[in-house]
Amino acid sequence: MISVIYSTRKTKPDFKNHILNTIGIKNCEVIEYVNDGEYSLTEIYNKGISDSQNDIVVFCHDDIAFNTKKWGTKLINHFEKTNYGVLGVAGTTDLPSSG
């Protein structure tokens, strides 16, 4: 149902376990790309889209914490209750007209 994709300079099994322990669903795919500057984040995310097996794809950084338990169930519910194809949290409050 959900694939979670992140790029990291060194493998982070603790972060992968954190995702699996907080997502709240059984069929979660976590794809970790070890990338020490060889590829841009855009290239990694595009590869993740190609490699993922699920309809919902979550892109995240490897230095965040999921503080909401069962966040995957909540994410699925958001998609089921809307016509949105993209949901997200961005690191800005200002969006220029150019997008």
Backbone atoms as SQL, in Angstrom:
CREATE TABLE atoms (id INTEGER PRIMARY KEY, chain TEXT, resi INTEGER, resn TEXT, atom TEXT, x REAL, y REAL, z REAL);
INSERT INTO atoms VALUES
  (1, 'A', 1, 'MET', 'N', 0.807, -1.195, 0.000),
  (2, 'A', 1, 'MET', 'CA', 0.000, 0.000, 0.000),
  (3, 'A', 1, 'MET', 'C', 0.856, 1.268, 0.000),
  (4, 'A', 2, 'ILE', 'N', 1.919, 1.295, 0.816),
  (5, 'A', 2, 'ILE', 'CA', 2.767, 2.478, 0.916),
  (6, 'A', 2, 'ILE', 'C', 4.228, 2.089, 0.734),
  (7, 'A', 3, 'SER', 'N', 4.926, 2.888, -0.085),
  (8, 'A', 3, 'SER', 'CA', 6.373, 2.791, -0.205),
  (9, 'A', 3, 'SER', 'C', 6.971, 4.061, 0.382),
  (10, 'A', 4, 'VAL', 'N', 7.993, 3.903, 1.204),
  (11, 'A', 4, 'VAL', 'CA', 8.693, 5.041, 1.795),
  (12, 'A', 4, 'VAL', 'C', 10.101, 5.056, 1.221),
  (13, 'A', 5, 'ILE', 'N', 10.499, 6.202, 0.689),
  (14, 'A', 5, 'ILE', 'CA', 11.781, 6.323, 0.006),
  (15, 'A', 5, 'ILE', 'C', 12.603, 7.415, 0.670),
  (16, 'A', 6, 'TYR', 'N', 13.870, 7.090, 0.924),
  (17, 'A', 6, 'TYR', 'CA', 14.773, 8.122, 1.438),
  (18, 'A', 6, 'TYR', 'C', 16.186, 7.862, 0.955),
  (19, 'A', 7, 'SER', 'N', 16.948, 8.953, 0.895),
  (20, 'A', 7, 'SER', 'CA', 18.346, 8.905, 0.507),
  (21, 'A', 7, 'SER', 'C', 19.196, 9.176, 1.742),
  (22, 'A', 8, 'THR', 'N', 20.311, 8.487, 1.847),
  (23, 'A', 8, 'THR', 'CA', 21.185, 8.652, 3.000),
  (24, 'A', 8, 'THR', 'C', 22.628, 8.450, 2.580),
  (25, 'A', 9, 'ARG', 'N', 23.533, 9.055, 3.304),
  (26, 'A', 9, 'ARG', 'CA', 24.962, 8.895, 2.974),
  (27, 'A', 9, 'ARG', 'C', 25.489, 7.535, 3.440),
  (28, 'A', 10, 'LYS', 'N', 24.955, 7.032, 4.542),
  (29, 'A', 10, 'LYS', 'CA', 25.318, 5.711, 5.075),
  (30, 'A', 10, 'LYS', 'C', 24.036, 4.995, 5.466),
  (31, 'A', 11, 'THR', 'N', 24.023, 3.686, 5.323),
  (32, 'A', 11, 'THR', 'CA', 22.826, 2.919, 5.643),
  (33, 'A', 11, 'THR', 'C', 22.366, 3.202, 7.077),
  (34, 'A', 12, 'LYS', 'N', 21.061, 3.280, 7.262),
  (35, 'A', 12, 'LYS', 'CA', 20.482, 3.628, 8.558),
  (36, 'A', 12, 'LYS', 'C', 19.387, 2.628, 8.935),
  (37, 'A', 13, 'PRO', 'N', 19.783, 1.454, 9.411),
  (38, 'A', 13, 'PRO', 'CA', 18.769, 0.459, 9.780),
  (39, 'A', 13, 'PRO', 'C', 17.852, 0.943, 10.902),
  (40, 'A', 14, 'ASP', 'N', 18.343, 1.803, 11.799),
  (41, 'A', 14, 'ASP', 'CA', 17.486, 2.318, 12.874),
  (42, 'A', 14, 'ASP', 'C', 16.368, 3.196, 12.310),
  (43, 'A', 15, 'PHE', 'N', 16.681, 3.978, 11.272),
  (44, 'A', 15, 'PHE', 'CA', 15.650, 4.821, 10.669),
  (45, 'A', 15, 'PHE', 'C', 14.614, 3.956, 9.955),
  (46, 'A', 16, 'LYS', 'N', 15.072, 2.948, 9.250),
  (47, 'A', 16, 'LYS', 'CA', 14.139, 2.031, 8.584),
  (48, 'A', 16, 'LYS', 'C', 13.230, 1.368, 9.618),
  (49, 'A', 17, 'ASN', 'N', 13.788, 0.923, 10.729),
  (50, 'A', 17, 'ASN', 'CA', 12.975, 0.315, 11.792),
  (51, 'A', 17, 'ASN', 'C', 11.998, 1.316, 12.383),
  (52, 'A', 18, 'HIS', 'N', 12.415, 2.573, 12.516),
  (53, 'A', 18, 'HIS', 'CA', 11.520, 3.616, 13.029),
  (54, 'A', 18, 'HIS', 'C', 10.300, 3.762, 12.111),
  (55, 'A', 19, 'ILE', 'N', 10.542, 3.771, 10.815),
  (56, 'A', 19, 'ILE', 'CA', 9.433, 3.854, 9.860),
  (57, 'A', 19, 'ILE', 'C', 8.499, 2.665, 10.039),
  (58, 'A', 20, 'LEU', 'N', 9.066, 1.472, 10.048),
  (59, 'A', 20, 'LEU', 'CA', 8.257, 0.257, 10.156),
  (60, 'A', 20, 'LEU', 'C', 7.510, 0.176, 11.481),
  (61, 'A', 21, 'ASN', 'N', 8.085, 0.724, 12.544),
  (62, 'A', 21, 'ASN', 'CA', 7.451, 0.674, 13.863),
  (63, 'A', 21, 'ASN', 'C', 6.385, 1.741, 14.072),
  (64, 'A', 22, 'THR', 'N', 6.370, 2.773, 13.239),
  (65, 'A', 22, 'THR', 'CA', 5.395, 3.847, 13.425),
  (66, 'A', 22, 'THR', 'C', 4.315, 3.891, 12.359),
  (67, 'A', 23, 'ILE', 'N', 4.534, 3.282, 11.213),
  (68, 'A', 23, 'ILE', 'CA', 3.612, 3.423, 10.094),
  (69, 'A', 23, 'ILE', 'C', 2.237, 2.805, 10.354),
  (70, 'A', 24, 'GLY', 'N', 2.191, 1.708, 11.074),
  (71, 'A', 24, 'GLY', 'CA', 0.912, 1.130, 11.456),
  (72, 'A', 24, 'GLY', 'C', 0.237, 0.267, 10.406),
  (73, 'A', 25, 'ILE', 'N', 0.943, -0.119, 9.369),
  (74, 'A', 25, 'ILE', 'CA', 0.399, -1.041, 8.373),
  (75, 'A', 25, 'ILE', 'C', 1.416, -2.154, 8.132),
  (76, 'A', 26, 'LYS', 'N', 0.923, -3.282, 7.651),
  (77, 'A', 26, 'LYS', 'CA', 1.810, -4.431, 7.458),
  (78, 'A', 26, 'LYS', 'C', 2.545, -4.401, 6.126),
  (79, 'A', 27, 'ASN', 'N', 1.871, -3.979, 5.082),
  (80, 'A', 27, 'ASN', 'CA', 2.462, -4.040, 3.744),
  (81, 'A', 27, 'ASN', 'C', 3.144, -2.730, 3.388),
  (82, 'A', 28, 'CYS', 'N', 4.231, -2.453, 4.068),
  (83, 'A', 28, 'CYS', 'CA', 4.992, -1.230, 3.829),
  (84, 'A', 28, 'CYS', 'C', 6.323, -1.607, 3.198),
  (85, 'A', 29, 'GLU', 'N', 6.670, -0.891, 2.161),
  (86, 'A', 29, 'GLU', 'CA', 7.952, -1.086, 1.496),
  (87, 'A', 29, 'GLU', 'C', 8.829, 0.116, 1.839),
  (88, 'A', 30, 'VAL', 'N', 10.007, -0.133, 2.381),
  (89, 'A', 30, 'VAL', 'CA', 10.950, 0.948, 2.668),
  (90, 'A', 30, 'VAL', 'C', 12.143, 0.781, 1.738),
  (91, 'A', 31, 'ILE', 'N', 12.406, 1.835, 0.968),
  (92, 'A', 31, 'ILE', 'CA', 13.510, 1.803, 0.017),
  (93, 'A', 31, 'ILE', 'C', 14.544, 2.836, 0.451),
  (94, 'A', 32, 'GLU', 'N', 15.691, 2.347, 0.837),
  (95, 'A', 32, 'GLU', 'CA', 16.797, 3.210, 1.245),
  (96, 'A', 32, 'GLU', 'C', 17.826, 3.236, 0.121),
  (97, 'A', 33, 'TYR', 'N', 18.189, 4.442, -0.308),
  (98, 'A', 33, 'TYR', 'CA', 19.249, 4.599, -1.290),
  (99, 'A', 33, 'TYR', 'C', 20.464, 5.208, -0.595),
  (100, 'A', 34, 'VAL', 'N', 21.566, 4.477, -0.588),
  (101, 'A', 34, 'VAL', 'CA', 22.817, 5.017, -0.054),
  (102, 'A', 34, 'VAL', 'C', 23.426, 5.847, -1.185),
  (103, 'A', 35, 'ASN', 'N', 23.568, 7.130, -0.912),
  (104, 'A', 35, 'ASN', 'CA', 23.973, 8.080, -1.938),
  (105, 'A', 35, 'ASN', 'C', 24.880, 9.124, -1.293),
  (106, 'A', 36, 'ASP', 'N', 26.141, 9.032, -1.559),
  (107, 'A', 36, 'ASP', 'CA', 27.099, 9.981, -0.983),
  (108, 'A', 36, 'ASP', 'C', 27.450, 11.064, -2.010),
  (109, 'A', 37, 'GLY', 'N', 26.406, 11.666, -2.588),
  (110, 'A', 37, 'GLY', 'CA', 26.607, 12.755, -3.531),
  (111, 'A', 37, 'GLY', 'C', 26.722, 12.339, -4.983),
  (112, 'A', 38, 'GLU', 'N', 26.572, 11.070, -5.267),
  (113, 'A', 38, 'GLU', 'CA', 26.675, 10.618, -6.662),
  (114, 'A', 38, 'GLU', 'C', 25.469, 11.088, -7.492),
  (115, 'A', 39, 'TYR', 'N', 24.324, 11.197, -6.846),
  (116, 'A', 39, 'TYR', 'CA', 23.086, 11.549, -7.530),
  (117, 'A', 39, 'TYR', 'C', 22.407, 12.700, -6.801),
  (118, 'A', 40, 'SER', 'N', 21.611, 13.473, -7.536),
  (119, 'A', 40, 'SER', 'CA', 20.812, 14.516, -6.895),
  (120, 'A', 40, 'SER', 'C', 19.629, 13.860, -6.190),
  (121, 'A', 41, 'LEU', 'N', 19.021, 14.590, -5.283),
  (122, 'A', 41, 'LEU', 'CA', 17.848, 14.066, -4.591),
  (123, 'A', 41, 'LEU', 'C', 16.712, 13.823, -5.583),
  (124, 'A', 42, 'THR', 'N', 16.599, 14.670, -6.582),
  (125, 'A', 42, 'THR', 'CA', 15.587, 14.472, -7.622),
  (126, 'A', 42, 'THR', 'C', 15.810, 13.157, -8.357),
  (127, 'A', 43, 'GLU', 'N', 17.058, 12.858, -8.699),
  (128, 'A', 43, 'GLU', 'CA', 17.353, 11.594, -9.374),
  (129, 'A', 43, 'GLU', 'C', 16.999, 10.404, -8.483),
  (130, 'A', 44, 'ILE', 'N', 17.314, 10.500, -7.205),
  (131, 'A', 44, 'ILE', 'CA', 16.997, 9.415, -6.268),
  (132, 'A', 44, 'ILE', 'C', 15.488, 9.227, -6.165),
  (133, 'A', 45, 'TYR', 'N', 14.756, 10.324, -6.015),
  (134, 'A', 45, 'TYR', 'CA', 13.297, 10.223, -5.893),
  (135, 'A', 45, 'TYR', 'C', 12.671, 9.663, -7.170),
  (136, 'A', 46, 'ASN', 'N', 13.160, 10.065, -8.327),
  (137, 'A', 46, 'ASN', 'CA', 12.642, 9.500, -9.573),
  (138, 'A', 46, 'ASN', 'C', 12.934, 8.011, -9.667),
  (139, 'A', 47, 'LYS', 'N', 14.120, 7.594, -9.221),
  (140, 'A', 47, 'LYS', 'CA', 14.439, 6.165, -9.180),
  (141, 'A', 47, 'LYS', 'C', 13.488, 5.446, -8.226),
  (142, 'A', 48, 'GLY', 'N', 13.192, 6.092, -7.105),
  (143, 'A', 48, 'GLY', 'CA', 12.264, 5.509, -6.139),
  (144, 'A', 48, 'GLY', 'C', 10.876, 5.292, -6.713),
  (145, 'A', 49, 'ILE', 'N', 10.418, 6.246, -7.508),
  (146, 'A', 49, 'ILE', 'CA', 9.115, 6.074, -8.153),
  (147, 'A', 49, 'ILE', 'C', 9.146, 4.848, -9.060),
  (148, 'A', 50, 'SER', 'N', 10.210, 4.689, -9.813),
  (149, 'A', 50, 'SER', 'CA', 10.338, 3.536, -10.720),
  (150, 'A', 50, 'SER', 'C', 10.452, 2.220, -9.958),
  (151, 'A', 51, 'ASP', 'N', 11.174, 2.244, -8.837),
  (152, 'A', 51, 'ASP', 'CA', 11.428, 1.007, -8.092),
  (153, 'A', 51, 'ASP', 'C', 10.299, 0.619, -7.141),
  (154, 'A', 52, 'SER', 'N', 9.468, 1.560, -6.759),
  (155, 'A', 52, 'SER', 'CA', 8.439, 1.272, -5.746),
  (156, 'A', 52, 'SER', 'C', 7.355, 0.362, -6.312),
  (157, 'A', 53, 'GLN', 'N', 6.760, -0.399, -5.422),
  (158, 'A', 53, 'GLN', 'CA', 5.743, -1.375, -5.801),
  (159, 'A', 53, 'GLN', 'C', 4.327, -0.945, -5.411),
  (160, 'A', 54, 'ASN', 'N', 4.189, 0.232, -4.794),
  (161, 'A', 54, 'ASN', 'CA', 2.896, 0.623, -4.236),
  (162, 'A', 54, 'ASN', 'C', 2.349, 1.894, -4.863),
  (163, 'A', 55, 'ASP', 'N', 1.048, 2.115, -4.650),
  (164, 'A', 55, 'ASP', 'CA', 0.368, 3.284, -5.209),
  (165, 'A', 55, 'ASP', 'C', 0.685, 4.563, -4.452),
  (166, 'A', 56, 'ILE', 'N', 0.928, 4.462, -3.163),
  (167, 'A', 56, 'ILE', 'CA', 1.249, 5.628, -2.353),
  (168, 'A', 56, 'ILE', 'C', 2.747, 5.611, -2.088),
  (169, 'A', 57, 'VAL', 'N', 3.408, 6.713, -2.455),
  (170, 'A', 57, 'VAL', 'CA', 4.857, 6.814, -2.285),
  (171, 'A', 57, 'VAL', 'C', 5.143, 8.014, -1.384),
  (172, 'A', 58, 'VAL', 'N', 5.884, 7.760, -0.314),
  (173, 'A', 58, 'VAL', 'CA', 6.270, 8.802, 0.632),
  (174, 'A', 58, 'VAL', 'C', 7.755, 9.075, 0.453),
  (175, 'A', 59, 'PHE', 'N', 8.101, 10.332, 0.227),
  (176, 'A', 59, 'PHE', 'CA', 9.493, 10.757, 0.136),
  (177, 'A', 59, 'PHE', 'C', 9.828, 11.488, 1.427),
  (178, 'A', 60, 'CYS', 'N', 10.935, 11.126, 2.048),
  (179, 'A', 60, 'CYS', 'CA', 11.317, 11.807, 3.282),
  (180, 'A', 60, 'CYS', 'C', 12.829, 11.851, 3.406),
  (181, 'A', 61, 'HIS', 'N', 13.274, 12.720, 4.279),
  (182, 'A', 61, 'HIS', 'CA', 14.697, 12.792, 4.601),
  (183, 'A', 61, 'HIS', 'C', 14.999, 11.772, 5.699),
  (184, 'A', 62, 'ASP', 'N', 16.249, 11.445, 5.857),
  (185, 'A', 62, 'ASP', 'CA', 16.651, 10.409, 6.815),
  (186, 'A', 62, 'ASP', 'C', 16.909, 10.961, 8.214),
  (187, 'A', 63, 'ASP', 'N', 16.591, 12.233, 8.451),
  (188, 'A', 63, 'ASP', 'CA', 16.840, 12.835, 9.764),
  (189, 'A', 63, 'ASP', 'C', 15.558, 13.333, 10.432),
  (190, 'A', 64, 'ILE', 'N', 14.424, 12.762, 10.026),
  (191, 'A', 64, 'ILE', 'CA', 13.161, 13.167, 10.634),
  (192, 'A', 64, 'ILE', 'C', 12.670, 12.087, 11.588),
  (193, 'A', 65, 'ALA', 'N', 11.669, 12.440, 12.380),
  (194, 'A', 65, 'ALA', 'CA', 11.023, 11.475, 13.276),
  (195, 'A', 65, 'ALA', 'C', 9.529, 11.493, 12.998),
  (196, 'A', 66, 'PHE', 'N', 8.943, 10.334, 12.896),
  (197, 'A', 66, 'PHE', 'CA', 7.494, 10.211, 12.769),
  (198, 'A', 66, 'PHE', 'C', 6.940, 10.107, 14.188),
  (199, 'A', 67, 'ASN', 'N', 6.352, 11.188, 14.659),
  (200, 'A', 67, 'ASN', 'CA', 5.836, 11.225, 16.031),
  (201, 'A', 67, 'ASN', 'C', 4.396, 10.751, 16.135),
  (202, 'A', 68, 'THR', 'N', 3.733, 10.551, 15.019),
  (203, 'A', 68, 'THR', 'CA', 2.350, 10.089, 15.001),
  (204, 'A', 68, 'THR', 'C', 2.331, 8.585, 14.790),
  (205, 'A', 69, 'LYS', 'N', 1.775, 7.875, 15.742),
  (206, 'A', 69, 'LYS', 'CA', 1.640, 6.427, 15.580),
  (207, 'A', 69, 'LYS', 'C', 0.587, 6.128, 14.524),
  (208, 'A', 70, 'LYS', 'N', 0.796, 5.079, 13.774),
  (209, 'A', 70, 'LYS', 'CA', -0.111, 4.638, 12.713),
  (210, 'A', 70, 'LYS', 'C', -0.329, 5.727, 11.664),
  (211, 'A', 71, 'TRP', 'N', 0.733, 6.469, 11.370),
  (212, 'A', 71, 'TRP', 'CA', 0.619, 7.549, 10.394),
  (213, 'A', 71, 'TRP', 'C', 0.289, 7.034, 9.003),
  (214, 'A', 72, 'GLY', 'N', 0.665, 5.816, 8.693),
  (215, 'A', 72, 'GLY', 'CA', 0.353, 5.239, 7.386),
  (216, 'A', 72, 'GLY', 'C', -1.133, 5.043, 7.187),
  (217, 'A', 73, 'THR', 'N', -1.816, 4.600, 8.243),
  (218, 'A', 73, 'THR', 'CA', -3.272, 4.437, 8.187),
  (219, 'A', 73, 'THR', 'C', -3.941, 5.786, 7.965),
  (220, 'A', 74, 'LYS', 'N', -3.459, 6.810, 8.636),
  (221, 'A', 74, 'LYS', 'CA', -4.019, 8.154, 8.480),
  (222, 'A', 74, 'LYS', 'C', -3.778, 8.675, 7.065),
  (223, 'A', 75, 'LEU', 'N', -2.615, 8.397, 6.514),
  (224, 'A', 75, 'LEU', 'CA', -2.305, 8.828, 5.158),
  (225, 'A', 75, 'LEU', 'C', -3.238, 8.159, 4.148),
  (226, 'A', 76, 'ILE', 'N', -3.432, 6.873, 4.295),
  (227, 'A', 76, 'ILE', 'CA', -4.349, 6.137, 3.410),
  (228, 'A', 76, 'ILE', 'C', -5.751, 6.738, 3.506),
  (229, 'A', 77, 'ASN', 'N', -6.202, 7.035, 4.719),
  (230, 'A', 77, 'ASN', 'CA', -7.533, 7.638, 4.903),
  (231, 'A', 77, 'ASN', 'C', -7.649, 8.981, 4.188),
  (232, 'A', 78, 'HIS', 'N', -6.600, 9.797, 4.231),
  (233, 'A', 78, 'HIS', 'CA', -6.631, 11.079, 3.525),
  (234, 'A', 78, 'HIS', 'C', -6.826, 10.872, 2.026),
  (235, 'A', 79, 'PHE', 'N', -6.125, 9.910, 1.460),
  (236, 'A', 79, 'PHE', 'CA', -6.270, 9.658, 0.031),
  (237, 'A', 79, 'PHE', 'C', -7.655, 9.093, -0.303),
  (238, 'A', 80, 'GLU', 'N', -8.208, 8.287, 0.569),
  (239, 'A', 80, 'GLU', 'CA', -9.527, 7.704, 0.315),
  (240, 'A', 80, 'GLU', 'C', -10.641, 8.736, 0.412),
  (241, 'A', 81, 'LYS', 'N', -10.437, 9.790, 1.191),
  (242, 'A', 81, 'LYS', 'CA', -11.492, 10.783, 1.430),
  (243, 'A', 81, 'LYS', 'C', -11.395, 11.993, 0.501),
  (244, 'A', 82, 'THR', 'N', -10.406, 12.036, -0.375),
  (245, 'A', 82, 'THR', 'CA', -10.232, 13.187, -1.260),
  (246, 'A', 82, 'THR', 'C', -9.977, 12.726, -2.682),
  (247, 'A', 83, 'ASN', 'N', -9.941, 13.673, -3.569),
  (248, 'A', 83, 'ASN', 'CA', -9.551, 13.409, -4.956),
  (249, 'A', 83, 'ASN', 'C', -8.110, 13.808, -5.207),
  (250, 'A', 84, 'TYR', 'N', -7.399, 14.161, -4.142),
  (251, 'A', 84, 'TYR', 'CA', -6.019, 14.603, -4.292),
  (252, 'A', 84, 'TYR', 'C', -5.121, 13.457, -4.738),
  (253, 'A', 85, 'GLY', 'N', -4.157, 13.798, -5.564),
  (254, 'A', 85, 'GLY', 'CA', -3.163, 12.829, -5.986),
  (255, 'A', 85, 'GLY', 'C', -1.844, 13.026, -5.280),
  (256, 'A', 86, 'VAL', 'N', -1.681, 14.202, -4.637),
  (257, 'A', 86, 'VAL', 'CA', -0.448, 14.529, -3.939),
  (258, 'A', 86, 'VAL', 'C', -0.808, 15.182, -2.605),
  (259, 'A', 87, 'LEU', 'N', -0.183, 14.720, -1.545),
  (260, 'A', 87, 'LEU', 'CA', -0.297, 15.335, -0.226),
  (261, 'A', 87, 'LEU', 'C', 1.107, 15.563, 0.281),
  (262, 'A', 88, 'GLY', 'N', 1.292, 16.601, 1.084),
  (263, 'A', 88, 'GLY', 'CA', 2.650, 16.785, 1.570),
  (264, 'A', 88, 'GLY', 'C', 2.808, 17.885, 2.585),
  (265, 'A', 89, 'VAL', 'N', 3.957, 17.845, 3.196),
  (266, 'A', 89, 'VAL', 'CA', 4.385, 18.876, 4.118),
  (267, 'A', 89, 'VAL', 'C', 5.660, 19.461, 3.529),
  (268, 'A', 90, 'ALA', 'N', 5.681, 20.756, 3.379),
  (269, 'A', 90, 'ALA', 'CA', 6.864, 21.404, 2.814),
  (270, 'A', 90, 'ALA', 'C', 7.507, 22.277, 3.873),
  (271, 'A', 91, 'GLY', 'N', 8.753, 22.609, 3.658),
  (272, 'A', 91, 'GLY', 'CA', 9.504, 23.388, 4.638),
  (273, 'A', 91, 'GLY', 'C', 9.438, 24.881, 4.423),
  (274, 'A', 92, 'THR', 'N', 8.313, 25.372, 3.905),
  (275, 'A', 92, 'THR', 'CA', 8.206, 26.817, 3.695),
  (276, 'A', 92, 'THR', 'C', 6.764, 27.264, 3.899),
  (277, 'A', 93, 'THR', 'N', 6.609, 28.544, 4.194),
  (278, 'A', 93, 'THR', 'CA', 5.271, 29.127, 4.269),
  (279, 'A', 93, 'THR', 'C', 5.045, 30.089, 3.118),
  (280, 'A', 94, 'ASP', 'N', 6.026, 30.251, 2.236),
  (281, 'A', 94, 'ASP', 'CA', 5.956, 31.183, 1.122),
  (282, 'A', 94, 'ASP', 'C', 6.067, 30.419, -0.183),
  (283, 'A', 95, 'LEU', 'N', 5.057, 30.518, -1.033),
  (284, 'A', 95, 'LEU', 'CA', 5.090, 29.869, -2.327),
  (285, 'A', 95, 'LEU', 'C', 5.006, 30.936, -3.407),
  (286, 'A', 96, 'PRO', 'N', 6.090, 31.166, -4.131),
  (287, 'A', 96, 'PRO', 'CA', 6.073, 32.202, -5.164),
  (288, 'A', 96, 'PRO', 'C', 5.115, 31.829, -6.296),
  (289, 'A', 97, 'SER', 'N', 4.666, 32.818, -7.038),
  (290, 'A', 97, 'SER', 'CA', 3.718, 32.565, -8.138),
  (291, 'A', 97, 'SER', 'C', 4.304, 31.628, -9.188),
  (292, 'A', 98, 'SER', 'N', 5.619, 31.541, -9.273),
  (293, 'A', 98, 'SER', 'CA', 6.256, 30.643, -10.238),
  (294, 'A', 98, 'SER', 'C', 6.187, 29.186, -9.821),
  (295, 'A', 99, 'GLY', 'N', 5.763, 28.952, -8.552),
  (296, 'A', 99, 'GLY', 'CA', 5.653, 27.587, -8.065),
  (297, 'A', 99, 'GLY', 'C', 6.961, 27.087, -7.552);
